[in-house]
Amino acid sequence: MTLVSMSRLVAAARAGQIVSFPTDTIPALAVRPDRSELVFAAKQRPQDKPLILMGSFPASVWPFVKGTAAELEIWQQVAQTYWPGALTLVLPASERVPPAMNPSDPTTIGVRVPNSKVAIAVLSQTGPLATTSANRSGESPLKTMAEIEAQFPDVLTLHPSELESLKEITAGVPSTVAKWTGQGWEILRQGGVQLEPIPHDC
């Protein structure tokens, strides 16, 4: 049985196993960043589709990106406006990002802080995790823990009692993905968040 308690799920994630939990958008498959290849294998995911680094608060993900002081100020301003929330920022990756998270372009990394009690409860104990939607590559994202358990029988998911206590609400819509170009933002995927242009001088 792969429906487990929060403490067991956290222990498994720390040990490098794939786990799954709800977020504010759609449920995630998650793994320690240095074990990212496990998720690619489980999902049969093409190497050109990177994973997203999800953290419990903004300061937890900044060490994984690099930029000028002016750029960091812009990124932090956007994070302050939209995080926690359904916005993924694709930024230049620092040396802390394992290349396996984004095999086709290890110079960038998508980062996000979800607006989800369950996800924050997990991530605050595990540290940032490499995440993606819970589904086989090319198929629709799975929406329930029961569906995830059926399709990924080796992946640990949270027992329903854990979810009930946190009263989780999910939107069912993927996050907006915005890539930093060096001058502004390029929207790679429009999701639930509308990113407003922010004046900058860099």
WOWO-V598244 format. One record per backbone hydrogen bond with DSSP energy under -0.5 kcal/mol. CO is the residue of the C=O (numbers start at 0). NH is the residue of the N-H. E is the energy in kcal/mol with one decimal. If there is no record, write none. Layout:
CO;NH;E, CO;NH;E
This chain:
1;3;-0.7, 1;156;-2.7, 3;158;-2.8, 4;8;-2.3, 5;9;-2.6, 6;10;-2.1, 7;11;-2.3, 8;12;-2.4, 9;13;-2.5, 10;14;-1.6, 11;16;-2.6, 12;15;-1.3, 17;155;-1.3, 18;29;-3.1, 19;157;-0.6, 20;27;-2.7, 23;170;-2.2, 24;171;-2.7, 26;133;-1.4, 27;20;-1.4, 28;131;-1.6, 29;18;-2.7, 30;129;-2.9, 31;34;-2.7, 32;35;-1.4, 34;37;-2.2, 34;38;-0.5, 35;38;-1.0, 35;39;-1.6, 36;40;-2.0, 37;41;-2.4, 38;42;-2.6, 39;43;-0.9, 39;44;-2.3, 42;136;-2.9, 45;48;-1.6, 46;103;-1.2, 47;49;-0.6, 50;109;-0.7, 51;53;-0.7, 51;130;-3.3, 52;111;-2.0, 53;128;-2.2, 54;113;-0.5, 56;59;-1.8, 56;60;-0.5, 57;60;-1.8, 57;61;-1.3, 58;62;-0.5, 60;63;-1.9, 61;64;-1.9, 63;93;-2.4, 67;71;-2.8, 68;72;-1.8, 69;73;-1.8, 70;74;-2.8, 71;75;-2.6, 72;76;-1.8, 73;77;-2.3, 74;78;-2.6, 75;79;-2.3, 76;80;-1.5, 77;81;-2.5, 78;82;-2.6, 84;86;-1.5, 85;175;-2.5, 85;192;-0.5, 86;88;-0.5, 87;89;-0.5, 87;177;-2.8, 88;90;-0.7, 88;110;-2.5, 89;179;-2.7, 90;108;-2.5, 91;65;-1.9, 93;96;-1.5, 95;97;-0.6, 97;100;-2.3, 98;101;-1.3, 99;102;-0.5, 100;50;-2.6, 101;104;-1.0, 104;107;-1.7, 106;92;-3.2, 108;90;-2.7, 109;52;-3.3, 110;88;-2.5, 111;54;-2.3, 112;83;-0.6, 112;84;-2.6, 113;115;-1.2, 115;119;-2.5, 116;120;-2.2, 117;121;-2.1, 118;122;-3.2, 119;123;-2.4, 121;124;-1.4, 121;125;-1.6, 122;126;-2.4, 127;32;-0.5, 128;53;-2.8, 129;30;-2.0, 130;51;-2.9, 131;28;-3.0, 132;134;-1.3, 133;141;-2.5, 135;138;-2.2, 143;147;-2.0, 144;148;-2.6, 145;149;-1.9, 146;150;-2.2, 147;151;-2.9, 151;154;-1.9, 155;19;-2.4, 156;3;-3.1, 158;161;-1.6, 158;162;-1.2, 159;163;-2.5, 160;164;-1.6, 161;165;-0.8, 162;166;-0.9, 162;167;-1.0, 163;166;-0.6, 173;191;-1.1, 175;87;-3.5, 175;177;-0.5, 176;187;-2.5, 176;188;-1.6, 177;89;-3.0, 178;185;-2.6, 183;180;-2.9, 184;186;-0.5, 185;178;-3.2, 185;187;-0.8, 188;176;-2.7, 188;190;-0.7, 192;194;-0.7, 193;195;-0.6, 196;198;-0.5
